[in-house]
Structures are given as structure tokens and as C-alpha cells.
Amino acid sequence: MSISGQVMFGILVVIGYLVTPAALIWGWTRWTHQPKQRTVTAILSLTGFLFATASAVVAVSSVA
């Protein structure tokens, strides 16, 4: 594997293991501090957060 390939792989690992969980936590924090709306986009956003959280729980439990 070339050096540029290794660097790209390292960047993807950092994004996958550090940035993604931080973004999920940040998103839930923002979601809980905003006034609750019953619009279609708000419900779709909540659904996306629920699926992302479930996916993260499955990933962590499969590693453990």
C-alpha cells in the first residue's frame, strides 16, 4: 500500500472512531435543547437520530 493510501486510511479511521460519535452526541444535545416541533422535518430528524444511535449501539456491542 502506498503512503497516500495509508494516510487516507488513517483519516477514515479518525473520522469513523472520533468524529462520528462526537457528531452524534452533539446532535442529540442540540435536539434536546431546541423547542419541540411536530413538523415532518423534525420527525424525520428524530428518526434519523434514533437509527444512528441504534446503529452505534449495535456496533459497540458487536465489538464488545
PDBQT receptor file of N, H, CA, C and O in Angstrom, charges set to zero:
ATOM      1  N   MET A   1       0.850  -1.172   0.000  1.00  0.00    +0.000 N 
ATOM      2  CA  MET A   1       0.000   0.000   0.000  1.00  0.00    +0.000 C 
ATOM      3  C   MET A   1       0.898   1.238   0.000  1.00  0.00    +0.000 C 
ATOM      4  O   MET A   1       1.904   1.283   0.707  1.00  0.00    +0.000 OA
ATOM      5  N   SER A   2       0.531   2.222  -0.785  1.00  0.00    +0.000 N 
ATOM      6  H   SER A   2      -0.287   2.185  -1.359  1.00  0.00    +0.000 HD
ATOM      7  CA  SER A   2       1.336   3.434  -0.877  1.00  0.00    +0.000 C 
ATOM      8  C   SER A   2       1.128   4.313   0.360  1.00  0.00    +0.000 C 
ATOM      9  O   SER A   2       0.210   4.104   1.153  1.00  0.00    +0.000 OA
ATOM     10  N   ILE A   3       1.993   5.279   0.491  1.00  0.00    +0.000 N 
ATOM     11  H   ILE A   3       2.739   5.449  -0.153  1.00  0.00    +0.000 HD
ATOM     12  CA  ILE A   3       1.920   6.203   1.637  1.00  0.00    +0.000 C 
ATOM     13  C   ILE A   3       0.607   6.989   1.600  1.00  0.00    +0.000 C 
ATOM     14  O   ILE A   3      -0.030   7.183   2.635  1.00  0.00    +0.000 OA
ATOM     15  N   SER A   4       0.203   7.442   0.412  1.00  0.00    +0.000 N 
ATOM     16  H   SER A   4       0.720   7.284  -0.429  1.00  0.00    +0.000 HD
ATOM     17  CA  SER A   4      -1.040   8.214   0.334  1.00  0.00    +0.000 C 
ATOM     18  C   SER A   4      -2.246   7.343   0.699  1.00  0.00    +0.000 C 
ATOM     19  O   SER A   4      -3.207   7.835   1.290  1.00  0.00    +0.000 OA
ATOM     20  N   GLY A   5      -2.201   6.074   0.356  1.00  0.00    +0.000 N 
ATOM     21  H   GLY A   5      -1.420   5.674  -0.124  1.00  0.00    +0.000 HD
ATOM     22  CA  GLY A   5      -3.278   5.169   0.741  1.00  0.00    +0.000 C 
ATOM     23  C   GLY A   5      -3.340   4.965   2.239  1.00  0.00    +0.000 C 
ATOM     24  O   GLY A   5      -4.422   4.891   2.821  1.00  0.00    +0.000 OA
ATOM     25  N   GLN A   6      -2.165   4.875   2.868  1.00  0.00    +0.000 N 
ATOM     26  H   GLN A   6      -1.286   4.936   2.395  1.00  0.00    +0.000 HD
ATOM     27  CA  GLN A   6      -2.121   4.721   4.320  1.00  0.00    +0.000 C 
ATOM     28  C   GLN A   6      -2.631   5.973   5.020  1.00  0.00    +0.000 C 
ATOM     29  O   GLN A   6      -3.331   5.887   6.029  1.00  0.00    +0.000 OA
ATOM     30  N   VAL A   7      -2.277   7.132   4.482  1.00  0.00    +0.000 N 
ATOM     31  H   VAL A   7      -1.708   7.201   3.663  1.00  0.00    +0.000 HD
ATOM     32  CA  VAL A   7      -2.747   8.391   5.069  1.00  0.00    +0.000 C 
ATOM     33  C   VAL A   7      -4.261   8.493   4.942  1.00  0.00    +0.000 C 
ATOM     34  O   VAL A   7      -4.939   8.887   5.890  1.00  0.00    +0.000 OA
ATOM     35  N   MET A   8      -4.793   8.140   3.774  1.00  0.00    +0.000 N 
ATOM     36  H   MET A   8      -4.241   7.820   3.004  1.00  0.00    +0.000 HD
ATOM     37  CA  MET A   8      -6.244   8.179   3.569  1.00  0.00    +0.000 C 
ATOM     38  C   MET A   8      -6.949   7.209   4.516  1.00  0.00    +0.000 C 
ATOM     39  O   MET A   8      -7.994   7.542   5.076  1.00  0.00    +0.000 OA
ATOM     40  N   PHE A   9      -6.393   6.026   4.696  1.00  0.00    +0.000 N 
ATOM     41  H   PHE A   9      -5.544   5.756   4.241  1.00  0.00    +0.000 HD
ATOM     42  CA  PHE A   9      -6.962   5.053   5.622  1.00  0.00    +0.000 C 
ATOM     43  C   PHE A   9      -6.941   5.597   7.049  1.00  0.00    +0.000 C 
ATOM     44  O   PHE A   9      -7.912   5.430   7.787  1.00  0.00    +0.000 OA
ATOM     45  N   GLY A  10      -5.861   6.237   7.440  1.00  0.00    +0.000 N 
ATOM     46  H   GLY A  10      -5.072   6.372   6.841  1.00  0.00    +0.000 HD
ATOM     47  CA  GLY A  10      -5.762   6.826   8.777  1.00  0.00    +0.000 C 
ATOM     48  C   GLY A  10      -6.791   7.921   8.992  1.00  0.00    +0.000 C 
ATOM     49  O   GLY A  10      -7.376   8.024  10.070  1.00  0.00    +0.000 OA
ATOM     50  N   ILE A  11      -7.013   8.735   7.977  1.00  0.00    +0.000 N 
ATOM     51  H   ILE A  11      -6.537   8.652   7.102  1.00  0.00    +0.000 HD
ATOM     52  CA  ILE A  11      -8.016   9.794   8.077  1.00  0.00    +0.000 C 
ATOM     53  C   ILE A  11      -9.413   9.192   8.240  1.00  0.00    +0.000 C 
ATOM     54  O   ILE A  11     -10.208   9.671   9.048  1.00  0.00    +0.000 OA
ATOM     55  N   LEU A  12      -9.707   8.145   7.474  1.00  0.00    +0.000 N 
ATOM     56  H   LEU A  12      -9.061   7.756   6.818  1.00  0.00    +0.000 HD
ATOM     57  CA  LEU A  12     -11.017   7.499   7.586  1.00  0.00    +0.000 C 
ATOM     58  C   LEU A  12     -11.217   6.851   8.950  1.00  0.00    +0.000 C 
ATOM     59  O   LEU A  12     -12.327   6.859   9.482  1.00  0.00    +0.000 OA
ATOM     60  N   VAL A  13     -10.161   6.292   9.517  1.00  0.00    +0.000 N 
ATOM     61  H   VAL A  13      -9.260   6.284   9.085  1.00  0.00    +0.000 HD
ATOM     62  CA  VAL A  13     -10.258   5.706  10.859  1.00  0.00    +0.000 C 
ATOM     63  C   VAL A  13     -10.559   6.784  11.891  1.00  0.00    +0.000 C 
ATOM     64  O   VAL A  13     -11.405   6.590  12.763  1.00  0.00    +0.000 OA
ATOM     65  N   VAL A  14      -9.876   7.911  11.799  1.00  0.00    +0.000 N 
ATOM     66  H   VAL A  14      -9.188   8.068  11.090  1.00  0.00    +0.000 HD
ATOM     67  CA  VAL A  14     -10.114   9.009  12.735  1.00  0.00    +0.000 C 
ATOM     68  C   VAL A  14     -11.549   9.505  12.608  1.00  0.00    +0.000 C 
ATOM     69  O   VAL A  14     -12.217   9.744  13.614  1.00  0.00    +0.000 OA
ATOM     70  N   ILE A  15     -12.025   9.661  11.375  1.00  0.00    +0.000 N 
ATOM     71  H   ILE A  15     -11.482   9.468  10.558  1.00  0.00    +0.000 HD
ATOM     72  CA  ILE A  15     -13.401  10.113  11.174  1.00  0.00    +0.000 C 
ATOM     73  C   ILE A  15     -14.383   9.101  11.742  1.00  0.00    +0.000 C 
ATOM     74  O   ILE A  15     -15.352   9.477  12.403  1.00  0.00    +0.000 OA
ATOM     75  N   GLY A  16     -14.142   7.836  11.492  1.00  0.00    +0.000 N 
ATOM     76  H   GLY A  16     -13.355   7.531  10.956  1.00  0.00    +0.000 HD
ATOM     77  CA  GLY A  16     -15.080   6.808  11.935  1.00  0.00    +0.000 C 
ATOM     78  C   GLY A  16     -15.143   6.625  13.436  1.00  0.00    +0.000 C 
ATOM     79  O   GLY A  16     -16.217   6.377  13.984  1.00  0.00    +0.000 OA
ATOM     80  N   TYR A  17     -14.001   6.743  14.118  1.00  0.00    +0.000 N 
ATOM     81  H   TYR A  17     -13.128   6.944  13.673  1.00  0.00    +0.000 HD
ATOM     82  CA  TYR A  17     -13.967   6.440  15.546  1.00  0.00    +0.000 C 
ATOM     83  C   TYR A  17     -14.010   7.656  16.458  1.00  0.00    +0.000 C 
ATOM     84  O   TYR A  17     -14.296   7.518  17.647  1.00  0.00    +0.000 OA
ATOM     85  N   LEU A  18     -13.735   8.831  15.936  1.00  0.00    +0.000 N 
ATOM     86  H   LEU A  18     -13.502   8.943  14.970  1.00  0.00    +0.000 HD
ATOM     87  CA  LEU A  18     -13.723  10.019  16.786  1.00  0.00    +0.000 C 
ATOM     88  C   LEU A  18     -14.782  11.042  16.395  1.00  0.00    +0.000 C 
ATOM     89  O   LEU A  18     -15.539  11.518  17.242  1.00  0.00    +0.000 OA
ATOM     90  N   VAL A  19     -14.829  11.372  15.131  1.00  0.00    +0.000 N 
ATOM     91  H   VAL A  19     -14.214  10.986  14.443  1.00  0.00    +0.000 HD
ATOM     92  CA  VAL A  19     -15.726  12.444  14.692  1.00  0.00    +0.000 C 
ATOM     93  C   VAL A  19     -17.182  11.990  14.694  1.00  0.00    +0.000 C 
ATOM     94  O   VAL A  19     -18.061  12.746  15.107  1.00  0.00    +0.000 OA
ATOM     95  N   THR A  20     -17.447  10.779  14.242  1.00  0.00    +0.000 N 
ATOM     96  H   THR A  20     -16.733  10.164  13.906  1.00  0.00    +0.000 HD
ATOM     97  CA  THR A  20     -18.829  10.309  14.145  1.00  0.00    +0.000 C 
ATOM     98  C   THR A  20     -19.523  10.228  15.507  1.00  0.00    +0.000 C 
ATOM     99  O   THR A  20     -20.636  10.740  15.631  1.00  0.00    +0.000 OA
ATOM    100  N   PRO A  21     -18.927   9.611  16.536  1.00  0.00    +0.000 N 
ATOM    101  CA  PRO A  21     -19.606   9.618  17.843  1.00  0.00    +0.000 C 
ATOM    102  C   PRO A  21     -19.772  11.023  18.419  1.00  0.00    +0.000 C 
ATOM    103  O   PRO A  21     -20.788  11.327  19.044  1.00  0.00    +0.000 OA
ATOM    104  N   ALA A  22     -18.773  11.874  18.209  1.00  0.00    +0.000 N 
ATOM    105  H   ALA A  22     -17.947  11.626  17.702  1.00  0.00    +0.000 HD
ATOM    106  CA  ALA A  22     -18.883  13.250  18.706  1.00  0.00    +0.000 C 
ATOM    107  C   ALA A  22     -20.018  13.984  17.999  1.00  0.00    +0.000 C 
ATOM    108  O   ALA A  22     -20.742  14.752  18.633  1.00  0.00    +0.000 OA
ATOM    109  N   ALA A  23     -20.182  13.764  16.712  1.00  0.00    +0.000 N 
ATOM    110  H   ALA A  23     -19.593  13.140  16.197  1.00  0.00    +0.000 HD
ATOM    111  CA  ALA A  23     -21.270  14.403  15.977  1.00  0.00    +0.000 C 
ATOM    112  C   ALA A  23     -22.624  13.883  16.430  1.00  0.00    +0.000 C 
ATOM    113  O   ALA A  23     -23.592  14.642  16.482  1.00  0.00    +0.000 OA
ATOM    114  N   LEU A  24     -22.704  12.610  16.757  1.00  0.00    +0.000 N 
ATOM    115  H   LEU A  24     -21.917  11.994  16.715  1.00  0.00    +0.000 HD
ATOM    116  CA  LEU A  24     -23.958  12.039  17.242  1.00  0.00    +0.000 C 
ATOM    117  C   LEU A  24     -24.334  12.629  18.597  1.00  0.00    +0.000 C 
ATOM    118  O   LEU A  24     -25.493  12.976  18.823  1.00  0.00    +0.000 OA
ATOM    119  N   ILE A  25     -23.371  12.741  19.488  1.00  0.00    +0.000 N 
ATOM    120  H   ILE A  25     -22.430  12.459  19.304  1.00  0.00    +0.000 HD
ATOM    121  CA  ILE A  25     -23.625  13.338  20.806  1.00  0.00    +0.000 C 
ATOM    122  C   ILE A  25     -24.003  14.805  20.674  1.00  0.00    +0.000 C 
ATOM    123  O   ILE A  25     -24.924  15.275  21.343  1.00  0.00    +0.000 OA
ATOM    124  N   TRP A  26     -23.299  15.525  19.817  1.00  0.00    +0.000 N 
ATOM    125  H   TRP A  26     -22.551  15.143  19.273  1.00  0.00    +0.000 HD
ATOM    126  CA  TRP A  26     -23.590  16.936  19.587  1.00  0.00    +0.000 C 
ATOM    127  C   TRP A  26     -24.999  17.107  19.012  1.00  0.00    +0.000 C 
ATOM    128  O   TRP A  26     -25.719  18.027  19.400  1.00  0.00    +0.000 OA
ATOM    129  N   GLY A  27     -25.391  16.230  18.097  1.00  0.00    +0.000 N 
ATOM    130  H   GLY A  27     -24.807  15.483  17.782  1.00  0.00    +0.000 HD
ATOM    131  CA  GLY A  27     -26.715  16.309  17.511  1.00  0.00    +0.000 C 
ATOM    132  C   GLY A  27     -27.817  16.069  18.522  1.00  0.00    +0.000 C 
ATOM    133  O   GLY A  27     -28.826  16.773  18.524  1.00  0.00    +0.000 OA
ATOM    134  N   TRP A  28     -27.629  15.065  19.392  1.00  0.00    +0.000 N 
ATOM    135  H   TRP A  28     -26.809  14.493  19.390  1.00  0.00    +0.000 HD
ATOM    136  CA  TRP A  28     -28.632  14.812  20.430  1.00  0.00    +0.000 C 
ATOM    137  C   TRP A  28     -28.707  15.980  21.403  1.00  0.00    +0.000 C 
ATOM    138  O   TRP A  28     -29.790  16.332  21.870  1.00  0.00    +0.000 OA
ATOM    139  N   THR A  29     -27.565  16.580  21.710  1.00  0.00    +0.000 N 
ATOM    140  H   THR A  29     -26.685  16.293  21.331  1.00  0.00    +0.000 HD
ATOM    141  CA  THR A  29     -27.548  17.735  22.609  1.00  0.00    +0.000 C 
ATOM    142  C   THR A  29     -28.341  18.886  22.011  1.00  0.00    +0.000 C 
ATOM    143  O   THR A  29     -29.146  19.518  22.696  1.00  0.00    +0.000 OA
ATOM    144  N   ARG A  30     -28.112  19.154  20.736  1.00  0.00    +0.000 N 
ATOM    145  H   ARG A  30     -27.459  18.641  20.180  1.00  0.00    +0.000 HD
ATOM    146  CA  ARG A  30     -28.870  20.220  20.073  1.00  0.00    +0.000 C 
ATOM    147  C   ARG A  30     -30.344  19.879  20.001  1.00  0.00    +0.000 C 
ATOM    148  O   ARG A  30     -31.189  20.757  20.178  1.00  0.00    +0.000 OA
ATOM    149  N   TRP A  31     -30.668  18.618  19.744  1.00  0.00    +0.000 N 
ATOM    150  H   TRP A  31     -29.981  17.905  19.601  1.00  0.00    +0.000 HD
ATOM    151  CA  TRP A  31     -32.063  18.207  19.624  1.00  0.00    +0.000 C 
ATOM    152  C   TRP A  31     -32.814  18.423  20.932  1.00  0.00    +0.000 C 
ATOM    153  O   TRP A  31     -33.955  18.886  20.924  1.00  0.00    +0.000 OA
ATOM    154  N   THR A  32     -32.180  18.090  22.056  1.00  0.00    +0.000 N 
ATOM    155  H   THR A  32     -31.253  17.714  22.062  1.00  0.00    +0.000 HD
ATOM    156  CA  THR A  32     -32.869  18.201  23.340  1.00  0.00    +0.000 C 
ATOM    157  C   THR A  32     -33.027  19.639  23.805  1.00  0.00    +0.000 C 
ATOM    158  O   THR A  32     -33.907  19.929  24.616  1.00  0.00    +0.000 OA
ATOM    159  N   HIS A  33     -32.192  20.545  23.309  1.00  0.00    +0.000 N 
ATOM    160  H   HIS A  33     -31.478  20.310  22.650  1.00  0.00    +0.000 HD
ATOM    161  CA  HIS A  33     -32.261  21.943  23.761  1.00  0.00    +0.000 C 
ATOM    162  C   HIS A  33     -33.112  22.824  22.867  1.00  0.00    +0.000 C 
ATOM    163  O   HIS A  33     -33.283  24.004  23.171  1.00  0.00    +0.000 OA
ATOM    164  N   GLN A  34     -33.644  22.306  21.791  1.00  0.00    +0.000 N 
ATOM    165  H   GLN A  34     -33.504  21.347  21.543  1.00  0.00    +0.000 HD
ATOM    166  CA  GLN A  34     -34.489  23.106  20.910  1.00  0.00    +0.000 C 
ATOM    167  C   GLN A  34     -35.943  22.890  21.274  1.00  0.00    +0.000 C 
ATOM    168  O   GLN A  34     -36.312  21.842  21.804  1.00  0.00    +0.000 OA
ATOM    169  N   PRO A  35     -36.777  23.897  20.985  1.00  0.00    +0.000 N 
ATOM    170  CA  PRO A  35     -38.211  23.697  21.232  1.00  0.00    +0.000 C 
ATOM    171  C   PRO A  35     -38.758  22.583  20.339  1.00  0.00    +0.000 C 
ATOM    172  O   PRO A  35     -38.392  22.477  19.169  1.00  0.00    +0.000 OA
ATOM    173  N   LYS A  36     -39.617  21.775  20.892  1.00  0.00    +0.000 N 
ATOM    174  H   LYS A  36     -39.914  21.862  21.843  1.00  0.00    +0.000 HD
ATOM    175  CA  LYS A  36     -40.133  20.617  20.161  1.00  0.00    +0.000 C 
ATOM    176  C   LYS A  36     -41.165  21.067  19.128  1.00  0.00    +0.000 C 
ATOM    177  O   LYS A  36     -42.105  21.799  19.439  1.00  0.00    +0.000 OA
ATOM    178  N   GLN A  37     -40.968  20.616  17.913  1.00  0.00    +0.000 N 
ATOM    179  H   GLN A  37     -40.204  20.022  17.660  1.00  0.00    +0.000 HD
ATOM    180  CA  GLN A  37     -41.886  20.909  16.824  1.00  0.00    +0.000 C 
ATOM    181  C   GLN A  37     -42.424  19.600  16.276  1.00  0.00    +0.000 C 
ATOM    182  O   GLN A  37     -41.770  18.563  16.392  1.00  0.00    +0.000 OA
ATOM    183  N   ARG A  38     -43.576  19.634  15.698  1.00  0.00    +0.000 N 
ATOM    184  H   ARG A  38     -44.108  20.476  15.605  1.00  0.00    +0.000 HD
ATOM    185  CA  ARG A  38     -44.195  18.439  15.135  1.00  0.00    +0.000 C 
ATOM    186  C   ARG A  38     -44.251  18.522  13.612  1.00  0.00    +0.000 C 
ATOM    187  O   ARG A  38     -45.234  18.108  12.998  1.00  0.00    +0.000 OA
ATOM    188  N   THR A  39     -43.195  19.057  13.007  1.00  0.00    +0.000 N 
ATOM    189  H   THR A  39     -42.397  19.394  13.506  1.00  0.00    +0.000 HD
ATOM    190  CA  THR A  39     -43.166  19.128  11.549  1.00  0.00    +0.000 C 
ATOM    191  C   THR A  39     -42.585  17.834  10.986  1.00  0.00    +0.000 C 
ATOM    192  O   THR A  39     -42.003  17.029  11.713  1.00  0.00    +0.000 OA
ATOM    193  N   VAL A  40     -42.752  17.652   9.688  1.00  0.00    +0.000 N 
ATOM    194  H   VAL A  40     -43.225  18.306   9.097  1.00  0.00    +0.000 HD
ATOM    195  CA  VAL A  40     -42.243  16.448   9.041  1.00  0.00    +0.000 C 
ATOM    196  C   VAL A  40     -40.722  16.393   9.149  1.00  0.00    +0.000 C 
ATOM    197  O   VAL A  40     -40.162  15.329   9.415  1.00  0.00    +0.000 OA
ATOM    198  N   THR A  41     -40.057  17.507   8.951  1.00  0.00    +0.000 N 
ATOM    199  H   THR A  41     -40.511  18.371   8.735  1.00  0.00    +0.000 HD
ATOM    200  CA  THR A  41     -38.590  17.504   9.021  1.00  0.00    +0.000 C 
ATOM    201  C   THR A  41     -38.093  17.200  10.425  1.00  0.00    +0.000 C 
ATOM    202  O   THR A  41     -37.077  16.524  10.586  1.00  0.00    +0.000 OA
ATOM    203  N   ALA A  42     -38.797  17.691  11.448  1.00  0.00    +0.000 N 
ATOM    204  H   ALA A  42     -39.622  18.240  11.317  1.00  0.00    +0.000 HD
ATOM    205  CA  ALA A  42     -38.393  17.399  12.829  1.00  0.00    +0.000 C 
ATOM    206  C   ALA A  42     -38.570  15.916  13.145  1.00  0.00    +0.000 C 
ATOM    207  O   ALA A  42     -37.734  15.319  13.822  1.00  0.00    +0.000 OA
ATOM    208  N   ILE A  43     -39.642  15.331  12.662  1.00  0.00    +0.000 N 
ATOM    209  H   ILE A  43     -40.322  15.815  12.111  1.00  0.00    +0.000 HD
ATOM    210  CA  ILE A  43     -39.875  13.903  12.906  1.00  0.00    +0.000 C 
ATOM    211  C   ILE A  43     -38.853  13.060  12.147  1.00  0.00    +0.000 C 
ATOM    212  O   ILE A  43     -38.362  12.062  12.675  1.00  0.00    +0.000 OA
ATOM    213  N   LEU A  44     -38.529  13.450  10.918  1.00  0.00    +0.000 N 
ATOM    214  H   LEU A  44     -38.928  14.261  10.490  1.00  0.00    +0.000 HD
ATOM    215  CA  LEU A  44     -37.503  12.732  10.159  1.00  0.00    +0.000 C 
ATOM    216  C   LEU A  44     -36.130  12.863  10.813  1.00  0.00    +0.000 C 
ATOM    217  O   LEU A  44     -35.346  11.914  10.812  1.00  0.00    +0.000 OA
ATOM    218  N   SER A  45     -35.843  14.026  11.365  1.00  0.00    +0.000 N 
ATOM    219  H   SER A  45     -36.480  14.797  11.365  1.00  0.00    +0.000 HD
ATOM    220  CA  SER A  45     -34.579  14.222  12.070  1.00  0.00    +0.000 C 
ATOM    221  C   SER A  45     -34.500  13.329  13.303  1.00  0.00    +0.000 C 
ATOM    222  O   SER A  45     -33.471  12.702  13.554  1.00  0.00    +0.000 OA
ATOM    223  N   LEU A  46     -35.568  13.272  14.061  1.00  0.00    +0.000 N 
ATOM    224  H   LEU A  46     -36.404  13.782  13.857  1.00  0.00    +0.000 HD
ATOM    225  CA  LEU A  46     -35.602  12.394  15.240  1.00  0.00    +0.000 C 
ATOM    226  C   LEU A  46     -35.444  10.938  14.835  1.00  0.00    +0.000 C 
ATOM    227  O   LEU A  46     -34.719  10.189  15.490  1.00  0.00    +0.000 OA
ATOM    228  N   THR A  47     -36.109  10.532  13.770  1.00  0.00    +0.000 N 
ATOM    229  H   THR A  47     -36.698  11.141  13.238  1.00  0.00    +0.000 HD
ATOM    230  CA  THR A  47     -35.993   9.160  13.280  1.00  0.00    +0.000 C 
ATOM    231  C   THR A  47     -34.557   8.850  12.874  1.00  0.00    +0.000 C 
ATOM    232  O   THR A  47     -34.046   7.768  13.165  1.00  0.00    +0.000 OA
ATOM    233  N   GLY A  48     -33.910   9.788  12.207  1.00  0.00    +0.000 N 
ATOM    234  H   GLY A  48     -34.325  10.667  11.970  1.00  0.00    +0.000 HD
ATOM    235  CA  GLY A  48     -32.515   9.593  11.819  1.00  0.00    +0.000 C 
ATOM    236  C   GLY A  48     -31.598   9.452  13.018  1.00  0.00    +0.000 C 
ATOM    237  O   GLY A  48     -30.702   8.608  13.022  1.00  0.00    +0.000 OA
ATOM    238  N   PHE A  49     -31.816  10.275  14.035  1.00  0.00    +0.000 N 
ATOM    239  H   PHE A  49     -32.544  10.961  14.031  1.00  0.00    +0.000 HD
ATOM    240  CA  PHE A  49     -31.010  10.159  15.256  1.00  0.00    +0.000 C 
ATOM    241  C   PHE A  49     -31.242   8.824  15.949  1.00  0.00    +0.000 C 
ATOM    242  O   PHE A  49     -30.302   8.222  16.468  1.00  0.00    +0.000 OA
ATOM    243  N   LEU A  50     -32.479   8.362  15.960  1.00  0.00    +0.000 N 
ATOM    244  H   LEU A  50     -33.243   8.851  15.538  1.00  0.00    +0.000 HD
ATOM    245  CA  LEU A  50     -32.773   7.074  16.584  1.00  0.00    +0.000 C 
ATOM    246  C   LEU A  50     -32.080   5.932  15.843  1.00  0.00    +0.000 C 
ATOM    247  O   LEU A  50     -31.500   5.047  16.474  1.00  0.00    +0.000 OA
ATOM    248  N   PHE A  51     -32.136   5.944  14.516  1.00  0.00    +0.000 N 
ATOM    249  H   PHE A  51     -32.607   6.663  14.004  1.00  0.00    +0.000 HD
ATOM    250  CA  PHE A  51     -31.463   4.901  13.740  1.00  0.00    +0.000 C 
ATOM    251  C   PHE A  51     -29.943   4.975  13.888  1.00  0.00    +0.000 C 
ATOM    252  O   PHE A  51     -29.282   3.941  13.983  1.00  0.00    +0.000 OA
ATOM    253  N   ALA A  52     -29.389   6.177  13.909  1.00  0.00    +0.000 N 
ATOM    254  H   ALA A  52     -29.926   7.017  13.831  1.00  0.00    +0.000 HD
ATOM    255  CA  ALA A  52     -27.945   6.327  14.069  1.00  0.00    +0.000 C 
ATOM    256  C   ALA A  52     -27.495   5.842  15.444  1.00  0.00    +0.000 C 
ATOM    257  O   ALA A  52     -26.453   5.197  15.567  1.00  0.00    +0.000 OA
ATOM    258  N   THR A  53     -28.273   6.151  16.470  1.00  0.00    +0.000 N 
ATOM    259  H   THR A  53     -29.119   6.675  16.370  1.00  0.00    +0.000 HD
ATOM    260  CA  THR A  53     -27.941   5.693  17.810  1.00  0.00    +0.000 C 
ATOM    261  C   THR A  53     -28.051   4.177  17.917  1.00  0.00    +0.000 C 
ATOM    262  O   THR A  53     -27.199   3.531  18.527  1.00  0.00    +0.000 OA
ATOM    263  N   ALA A  54     -29.093   3.612  17.327  1.00  0.00    +0.000 N 
ATOM    264  H   ALA A  54     -29.785   4.137  16.832  1.00  0.00    +0.000 HD
ATOM    265  CA  ALA A  54     -29.237   2.152  17.337  1.00  0.00    +0.000 C 
ATOM    266  C   ALA A  54     -28.086   1.495  16.601  1.00  0.00    +0.000 C 
ATOM    267  O   ALA A  54     -27.576   0.468  17.049  1.00  0.00    +0.000 OA
ATOM    268  N   SER A  55     -27.671   2.060  15.492  1.00  0.00    +0.000 N 
ATOM    269  H   SER A  55     -28.086   2.894  15.128  1.00  0.00    +0.000 HD
ATOM    270  CA  SER A  55     -26.544   1.534  14.743  1.00  0.00    +0.000 C 
ATOM    271  C   SER A  55     -25.259   1.600  15.565  1.00  0.00    +0.000 C 
ATOM    272  O   SER A  55     -24.464   0.660  15.554  1.00  0.00    +0.000 OA
ATOM    273  N   ALA A  56     -25.055   2.700  16.270  1.00  0.00    +0.000 N 
ATOM    274  H   ALA A  56     -25.701   3.464  16.279  1.00  0.00    +0.000 HD
ATOM    275  CA  ALA A  56     -23.858   2.830  17.101  1.00  0.00    +0.000 C 
ATOM    276  C   ALA A  56     -23.877   1.826  18.251  1.00  0.00    +0.000 C 
ATOM    277  O   ALA A  56     -22.839   1.261  18.596  1.00  0.00    +0.000 OA
ATOM    278  N   VAL A  57     -25.037   1.602  18.841  1.00  0.00    +0.000 N 
ATOM    279  H   VAL A  57     -25.881   2.060  18.561  1.00  0.00    +0.000 HD
ATOM    280  CA  VAL A  57     -25.146   0.631  19.938  1.00  0.00    +0.000 C 
ATOM    281  C   VAL A  57     -24.839  -0.774  19.433  1.00  0.00    +0.000 C 
ATOM    282  O   VAL A  57     -24.142  -1.534  20.105  1.00  0.00    +0.000 OA
ATOM    283  N   VAL A  58     -25.352  -1.124  18.260  1.00  0.00    +0.000 N 
ATOM    284  H   VAL A  58     -25.918  -0.506  17.714  1.00  0.00    +0.000 HD
ATOM    285  CA  VAL A  58     -25.072  -2.442  17.685  1.00  0.00    +0.000 C 
ATOM    286  C   VAL A  58     -23.578  -2.582  17.375  1.00  0.00    +0.000 C 
ATOM    287  O   VAL A  58     -22.994  -3.639  17.612  1.00  0.00    +0.000 OA
ATOM    288  N   ALA A  59     -22.964  -1.528  16.851  1.00  0.00    +0.000 N 
ATOM    289  H   ALA A  59     -23.439  -0.669  16.658  1.00  0.00    +0.000 HD
ATOM    290  CA  ALA A  59     -21.548  -1.586  16.531  1.00  0.00    +0.000 C 
ATOM    291  C   ALA A  59     -20.695  -1.767  17.779  1.00  0.00    +0.000 C 
ATOM    292  O   ALA A  59     -19.775  -2.585  17.791  1.00  0.00    +0.000 OA
ATOM    293  N   VAL A  60     -20.992  -1.018  18.817  1.00  0.00    +0.000 N 
ATOM    294  H   VAL A  60     -21.739  -0.353  18.808  1.00  0.00    +0.000 HD
ATOM    295  CA  VAL A  60     -20.212  -1.109  20.061  1.00  0.00    +0.000 C 
ATOM    296  C   VAL A  60     -20.438  -2.465  20.724  1.00  0.00    +0.000 C 
ATOM    297  O   VAL A  60     -19.496  -3.060  21.248  1.00  0.00    +0.000 OA
ATOM    298  N   SER A  61     -21.664  -2.954  20.707  1.00  0.00    +0.000 N 
ATOM    299  H   SER A  61     -22.429  -2.470  20.282  1.00  0.00    +0.000 HD
ATOM    300  CA  SER A  61     -21.922  -4.241  21.356  1.00  0.00    +0.000 C 
ATOM    301  C   SER A  61     -21.316  -5.404  20.572  1.00  0.00    +0.000 C 
ATOM    302  O   SER A  61     -20.944  -6.417  21.166  1.00  0.00    +0.000 OA
ATOM    303  N   SER A  62     -21.214  -5.277  19.265  1.00  0.00    +0.000 N 
ATOM    304  H   SER A  62     -21.516  -4.455  18.783  1.00  0.00    +0.000 HD
ATOM    305  CA  SER A  62     -20.586  -6.362  18.491  1.00  0.00    +0.000 C 
ATOM    306  C   SER A  62     -19.074  -6.397  18.697  1.00  0.00    +0.000 C 
ATOM    307  O   SER A  62     -18.465  -7.463  18.612  1.00  0.00    +0.000 OA
ATOM    308  N   VAL A  63     -18.471  -5.264  18.961  1.00  0.00    +0.000 N 
ATOM    309  H   VAL A  63     -18.966  -4.397  19.030  1.00  0.00    +0.000 HD
ATOM    310  CA  VAL A  63     -17.036  -5.224  19.257  1.00  0.00    +0.000 C 
ATOM    311  C   VAL A  63     -16.782  -5.787  20.640  1.00  0.00    +0.000 C 
ATOM    312  O   VAL A  63     -15.801  -6.498  20.858  1.00  0.00    +0.000 OA
ATOM    313  N   ALA A  64     -17.659  -5.473  21.565  1.00  0.00    +0.000 N 
ATOM    314  H   ALA A  64     -18.456  -4.895  21.388  1.00  0.00    +0.000 HD
ATOM    315  CA  ALA A  64     -17.511  -5.956  22.941  1.00  0.00    +0.000 C 
ATOM    316  C   ALA A  64     -17.834  -7.434  22.979  1.00  0.00    +0.000 C 
ATOM    317  O   ALA A  64     -17.774  -8.051  24.042  1.00  0.00    +0.000 OA
TER     318      ALA A  64
